Amino acid sequence: MIKTQIKRSRRDTPPAHYMLKIKSFSQLSEIARDGIYESDEFEAGDYKWKLVLYPNGNLKANGEGHISLYLASSDAKAISTGCHVNMLFSFFVYDHIRDKYLTIQDGKTKRFYVLRTKHGFDQLLPLAEFNDQTNGYVVDDCCVFGAEVHVIKNKVKGNELSFIKNPPNGTFTWKVDKFSTLDNKRHYSEVFSAGGCQWYVASNLINQVMEIVLEWNLMNGIIRILSFNHKGQSEEKGRSLSLYLNLAAAYAAAPQSKVHAKYKLLVKDQINGIHIERKG
């Protein structure tokens, strides 16, 4: 296994997920089969785990003269072919003298899958340091190891940002018939397409009396409405023509979607060609 940079700290609170108390560490060191001891299963993050302890060090992984400790998945279904579990974990060694827990970790995300069911430290602690009575790790031949496991579950939220500059169908003309006879209600055009989206403008009647032109430069995709109030809005009522570019809720791709757009509203002067336009 690759040697990692171990980070150590001390804390008062015990490990949240599992504790392994060994009442005779010296005897375990003598009788551990193949130099390995595996703990009972415990559950954390909806998965099952176990500790794998080498009391005399994992000699096959440069662990000689050290305690070697690993976290192993014991949930075969969770890491079957094609599946994997990402997680962070910390190991603990209890200091009986100071009533604190030595916390050991490297802070790196580990991936458990069918070809890699075990992660840990080949050189968790030097045996000389572990067995030194003044350090409090082994008292009356008793020691305590622990583990915390934090599974990283994929519940990612995101969004997509796209840009459409000068779409080929970037102009829409709306001709309104019998403009002077329209009531005070807001009026809407038929639906049209631009920049891969659907839009519509404003009025129930269509022919050759007034022309409203919409040009756009879309920087994302969502549907909009262009509407007008022919007698104006609020303080300008009766004095101005009001035009709006609005979101068409019925066509919205997603409730939280956003659109940034550059657009131009233009009212044509059908006699002299001196058009009125506003940009937004």
C-alpha positions in Angstrom: 0.0 0.0 0.0 1.1 3.6 -0.6 2.4 5.4 2.4 0.3 8.4 3.3 1.0 11.5 5.4 -0.7 10.8 8.8 -2.3 13.7 10.7 -2.6 13.3 14.5 -4.6 15.3 17.1 -6.2 14.7 20.5 -9.8 15.1 21.6 -12.0 14.4 24.6 -15.0 12.8 22.8 -14.9 9.1 21.9 -15.3 7.8 18.3 -18.9 8.0 17.0 -19.2 4.7 15.3 -17.1 1.9 16.7 -14.8 1.0 19.6 -12.6 -2.1 20.0 -11.4 -2.9 23.5 -8.6 -5.5 23.8 -8.0 -6.7 27.3 -4.8 -8.6 26.6 -2.9 -7.0 23.8 0.3 -9.1 24.4 -1.7 -12.3 24.2 -3.4 -11.1 21.0 0.0 -10.4 19.5 1.0 -14.0 20.1 -2.1 -15.8 18.9 -3.4 -13.6 16.1 -3.9 -15.9 13.1 -1.4 -14.9 10.4 -0.7 -11.9 12.5 -4.2 -10.4 11.8 -7.2 -9.7 14.0 -10.6 -8.8 12.4 -13.2 -7.1 14.6 -16.9 -7.7 14.6 -19.0 -5.8 12.0 -20.4 -2.4 12.6 -22.6 -0.1 10.6 -21.9 3.5 9.5 -23.3 5.5 6.6 -25.8 2.7 5.8 -22.8 0.3 5.1 -21.2 -2.5 7.1 -17.5 -2.3 8.1 -14.9 -4.0 10.2 -11.4 -3.2 11.6 -8.4 -5.2 10.5 -5.6 -5.0 13.0 -2.0 -6.2 12.7 -0.7 -6.1 16.3 2.8 -6.8 15.1 2.6 -4.7 11.9 1.7 -5.7 8.3 5.0 -7.2 7.2 3.9 -7.4 3.6 3.3 -3.6 3.5 6.4 -2.2 5.3 4.6 -2.2 8.6 7.3 -3.9 10.6 7.8 -2.4 14.1 4.4 -0.6 13.9 0.7 -1.1 14.6 -1.0 -1.5 11.3 -4.8 -0.8 11.2 -7.3 -0.8 8.3 -10.9 -0.2 7.7 -12.5 -3.0 5.5 -15.9 -3.2 3.9 -17.8 -6.3 4.9 -20.8 -5.5 2.8 -20.3 -7.5 -0.4 -23.5 -6.2 -2.1 -22.5 -2.5 -1.6 -19.2 -2.9 -3.5 -20.3 -5.5 -6.1 -19.0 -5.2 -9.7 -19.6 -1.7 -11.0 -20.3 -0.1 -7.6 -18.2 2.0 -5.3 -18.4 3.8 -2.0 -16.5 7.1 -1.3 -15.8 8.0 2.3 -13.6 9.6 4.9 -12.5 7.9 8.1 -10.5 8.4 11.2 -8.9 6.0 13.6 -8.6 6.5 17.4 -6.3 5.2 20.2 -7.4 5.8 23.7 -4.9 7.4 26.2 -5.9 6.0 29.6 -3.7 8.3 31.5 -5.0 11.6 30.1 -8.5 10.4 29.2 -8.1 11.6 25.7 -8.3 10.0 22.2 -5.5 10.2 19.8 -7.1 10.8 16.4 -5.3 9.5 13.3 -6.3 10.4 9.8 -4.9 11.6 6.4 -8.0 13.7 5.4 -8.2 12.0 1.9 -11.3 10.6 0.4 -11.1 6.8 0.0 -12.9 4.7 -2.6 -14.0 1.2 -1.8 -14.9 -1.1 -4.7 -14.6 -4.7 -5.7 -10.9 -4.6 -6.2 -10.1 -2.4 -3.2 -12.1 -3.4 -0.1 -9.6 -2.1 2.5 -7.9 1.2 3.3 -5.9 2.2 6.3 -2.4 2.8 7.7 0.6 0.4 7.4 2.4 2.4 10.1 -0.3 3.7 12.4 1.9 4.0 15.4 5.5 2.7 16.2 5.2 -0.3 18.5 7.8 1.3 20.8 5.6 4.4 21.2 2.4 2.3 21.6 3.9 0.1 24.3 5.5 2.9 26.3 3.5 3.0 29.5 3.9 6.8 29.8 1.9 7.4 26.7 -1.1 5.7 28.2 -2.1 3.6 25.1 -1.5 0.2 26.9 -2.4 0.1 30.6 -2.5 -3.3 32.4 -2.1 -4.9 28.9 -5.5 -3.2 27.9 -5.9 -0.9 24.9 -8.8 0.6 22.9 -9.0 1.4 19.2 -11.9 3.2 17.5 -13.2 4.4 14.2 -15.4 7.1 12.7 -16.7 6.6 9.1 -18.3 9.3 7.0 -19.8 8.1 3.7 -20.0 10.7 0.9 -23.3 10.2 -0.7 -23.8 11.7 -4.2 -26.7 14.2 -4.0 -25.2 16.8 -6.2 -27.2 19.8 -7.4 -26.0 21.8 -10.4 -27.0 23.9 -13.3 -26.0 24.4 -16.9 -25.0 27.7 -18.5 -25.1 28.0 -22.2 -24.7 31.0 -24.6 -26.5 31.6 -27.9 -25.3 34.7 -29.8 -27.2 36.1 -32.7 -29.6 33.2 -33.4 -30.5 32.8 -37.1 -34.2 33.4 -36.4 -33.5 36.4 -34.1 -36.3 38.8 -35.3 -40.0 38.5 -34.8 -42.6 40.9 -36.3 -46.1 41.2 -34.8 -48.7 43.1 -36.7 -51.8 44.3 -34.8 -55.1 45.1 -36.5 -57.7 47.6 -35.2 -55.3 48.9 -32.6 -57.6 51.8 -31.5 -60.5 49.5 -30.7 -58.5 47.3 -28.3 -59.7 47.3 -24.6 -57.6 48.0 -21.6 -56.5 44.4 -21.1 -53.0 43.1 -21.8 -52.7 41.5 -25.3 -50.5 38.7 -26.4 -49.1 37.4 -29.8 -49.0 33.9 -31.1 -46.1 31.6 -30.0 -42.9 31.8 -32.0 -39.4 30.2 -31.8 -36.0 31.9 -31.3 -32.7 30.6 -30.1 -34.1 27.2 -29.5 -36.8 28.5 -27.2 -40.5 29.3 -27.6 -41.8 32.9 -27.0 -44.8 35.0 -27.7 -45.6 38.7 -27.9 -49.1 40.4 -27.5 -52.6 41.0 -28.9 -55.7 39.1 -30.0 -56.0 40.7 -33.5 -53.5 40.5 -36.3 -53.1 42.5 -39.6 -51.4 45.6 -40.9 -52.0 48.5 -38.6 -49.1 48.5 -36.0 -45.9 46.5 -36.2 -43.9 45.5 -33.1 -40.5 43.9 -33.7 -38.6 41.9 -31.2 -34.9 41.1 -31.7 -33.0 39.1 -29.1 -29.6 37.7 -28.3 -30.2 34.9 -25.9 -27.6 33.7 -23.4 -29.5 30.7 -22.1 -32.7 28.8 -22.8 -36.1 29.5 -21.4 -39.4 30.7 -22.9 -40.5 34.4 -22.7 -43.6 36.5 -23.5 -43.7 39.9 -25.1 -46.9 41.7 -24.1 -48.2 45.3 -24.3 -50.8 47.5 -22.8 -51.9 49.8 -25.5 -53.0 52.6 -23.1 -50.0 52.4 -20.9 -49.2 51.3 -17.3 -49.3 53.1 -13.9 -48.3 56.8 -14.2 -48.0 56.6 -18.0 -51.6 55.3 -18.4 -53.3 57.0 -21.3 -50.0 58.6 -22.5 -47.7 55.8 -23.4 -47.5 52.4 -25.1 -46.2 49.8 -22.6 -44.2 46.7 -23.9 -42.9 43.9 -21.8 -40.8 40.8 -22.2 -42.1 38.3 -19.6 -41.5 34.7 -18.6 -44.0 32.2 -20.1 -44.6 30.0 -17.0 -46.4 27.4 -19.1 -43.3 26.8 -21.2 -40.6 27.2 -18.5 -38.1 24.4 -18.6 -37.6 24.3 -14.8 -39.0 26.5 -11.9 -35.5 27.6 -10.8 -34.0 28.2 -14.2 -32.6 31.6 -15.1 -32.1 33.4 -18.4 -29.9 36.4 -19.2 -30.9 38.0 -22.5 -30.1 41.1 -24.6 -33.2 42.2 -26.5 -34.6 45.2 -28.5 -38.3 46.2 -28.6 -39.1 48.3 -31.7 -42.3 50.0 -32.9 -42.2 50.7 -36.6 -43.0 54.0 -38.2 -44.9 52.6 -41.2 -44.9 56.0 -43.2 -41.5 57.7 -42.6 -39.4 54.7 -41.4 -38.3 56.5 -38.2 -38.8 53.7 -35.8 -38.9 53.8 -32.0 -36.8 51.2 -30.2 -35.7 50.4 -26.7 -33.0 48.0 -25.7 -32.9 45.9 -22.5 
